[in-house]
Amino acid sequence: MKIIILGAGQVGGTLAENLANEANDITVIDSNGQRLRELQDRLDIRTVQGQGSYPTILRQAGGEDADMLIAVTASDETNMVACQVAHSLFKTPSKISRVRANAYLARKELFGEGGFPVDVLISPEQVVTQHITRLIEYPGALQVLEFSKGLARLVAIRATKGGPLVGHEIAFLRSHMPKTDTRVAAIFRKDRPIIPQGDTVIEDGDEVFFIAGTDHIRSVMSELQPLEKPYKKIFICGGGNIGQRLARTLEDRYQVKLLERDHDRCVMLSEGLRKTIVLEGNAANKDILLEENIESTDVFCAVTNDDEANIMASLLAKRLGVRKVLTLINNPDYVDLIQGGEIDVAISPQQTTIGSLLTHVRKGDVVNVHSLRRGAAEAIEAIAHGDHRSSKVVGKRLDEIQLPAGTTIGAIVRHNEVLVAHDHLRVQPDDHVILFLVDKSRIRDVERLFQVGLTFF
């Protein structure tokens, strides 16, 4: 696929890295020549320096025969205009735009027919807010991913002593919880992937990915670690777009405090939020945290635009006794360094956003893509089409499907019912099949499984 990526920042660079490794023809446009050189030194891609919304620059990047434009610069206006130029001059089939400002997102009539010709809107702040919200809803989880509009979820959790399944074979789970159907999709032990079998023993410290219907998530989590009490008190550090969205999402269900250092922003937040207590000050100030009883707070979310400020505030809050710390980290090199120590979960906005973008790039009828473990693994939801003659999966039992190495089927969603994967289950037309890949280089093989042969037509 010929793809133009507009913007070589964190999101654009991470996206280029993901797509270049999958044999796509990638061109990246950015006005910053240094960023482009750094990308070109690492990746087999073309780069064009210039203003990405200019017709001449898009033409130079190959806009006349591009299959897709993905505009992810820091400027909403540049992204939207670039989509308009690509549509008007080059009839680019697919156009994806990152739009951050709520002033635009709130007016749906601005996009689509009669407005800016954007096929898919991506809001990183919205995606990150949803990600953090799910982590708060499921205490103890490292990652919670939704499939089929929330019917099924894939959860990553650290197995710890005290969990009934720790030290036992996976098969023990079925006999111990006969009314709960779940599938362990993968285990990462000391950062090495393990494809689980029934006789695989769960060890203390394993990062376990399991899939189940939403109603069964908490009961399965309780098998892998002592179940944490539900969270009640949330403290948000940073009142930017993410902090504001997060407070608005949580304030009806939790006791929320939001700390912001800018006075004018505090005034605006206090007028716009209904139940959240808005505080003015610096989160690195120990006295402010102690005054707000940080030791009795359940979750501390550091979501400013400054990685170092987020890290220092999180470490301070943890030392002062907060139960759980979630920290937003923009620099991907920091994420692996800090997660799992005093900081419980490090959240990478670009990795969280990448899944939303990859959903629209994958071949076959792929409706959900989630990037896992900082991009090393991937979970996808693909729809099975065709019949037993035209499809490699329809009509086959799961144990008859030739899956690429390192790939497991976790569940099938059929007519709003979650069917956890067992060997005897047969794939039917229009099934939503949820797969887990520990080796992303196999993604093309998985896509080919779900592409319908010519006989279907």
Order of alpha helices (4+ residues) and beta strands (2+ residues): beta-alpha-beta-alpha-beta-alpha-beta-alpha-beta-alpha-beta-alpha-beta-beta-alpha-beta-beta-beta-alpha-beta-alpha-beta-alpha-beta-alpha-beta-alpha-beta-alpha-beta-alpha-beta-beta-beta-beta-beta-alpha
